[in-house]
């Protein structure tokens, strides 16, 4: 399997694609499980609106958005 095919097969595991967990989604900054109803806030992260576990994680993205 070439690297391109392998990357495509496992692309959902990358941090910029929040994956569902039993409690909701993962914070894309720290990886912590976040219940969207209890999130500290949400913001744009790699073209997707994501929940953040704390204002600190949200502030990190606002201060230095992913490119």
C-alpha positions in Angstrom: 0.0 0.0 0.0 1.5 3.4 -0.9 1.6 6.3 1.5 -1.2 8.1 -0.2 -3.6 5.2 0.1 -2.6 4.6 3.7 -3.1 8.3 4.5 -6.6 8.3 2.9 -7.6 5.2 4.8 -6.8 6.6 8.2 -7.4 10.4 7.6 -10.2 10.6 10.2 -7.7 9.9 13.0 -6.0 13.3 12.5 -6.5 15.9 15.2 -8.1 18.4 12.8 -11.1 16.0 12.4 -12.8 15.8 15.8 -14.0 12.2 16.3 -17.1 11.3 18.2 -16.7 9.9 21.7 -19.2 8.5 24.2 -19.6 12.0 25.6 -19.7 14.0 22.4 -16.7 15.2 20.5 -13.0 15.7 21.2 -11.5 19.2 21.7 -9.2 19.5 18.6 -6.5 21.4 20.7 -6.0 19.0 23.7 -8.0 15.9 22.6 -10.2 15.9 25.7 -13.8 14.5 25.3 -16.3 17.4 25.2 -20.0 17.2 25.6 -21.2 19.9 23.1 -23.9 21.0 25.6 -21.3 21.7 28.3 -18.5 23.0 26.0 -16.7 26.2 27.1 -17.4 27.5 23.6 -17.0 26.6 20.0 -15.1 27.9 17.1 -13.8 27.4 13.6 -11.0 24.8 13.4 -9.8 23.6 10.0 -13.1 24.6 8.4 -15.3 22.9 11.0 -17.1 24.3 14.0 -15.7 22.4 16.9 -16.5 22.5 20.7 -13.7 23.3 23.1 -13.3 22.0 26.7 -12.1 25.2 28.2 -11.8 28.9 27.3 -8.0 28.3 27.3 -8.2 25.9 24.3 -10.6 28.2 22.5 -8.3 31.2 23.1 -5.3 29.2 21.7 -7.2 28.7 18.4 -8.4 32.3 18.3 -4.8 33.6 19.0 -3.2 31.4 16.4 -5.7 29.8 14.0 -4.6 26.7 12.1 -3.5 27.5 8.6 
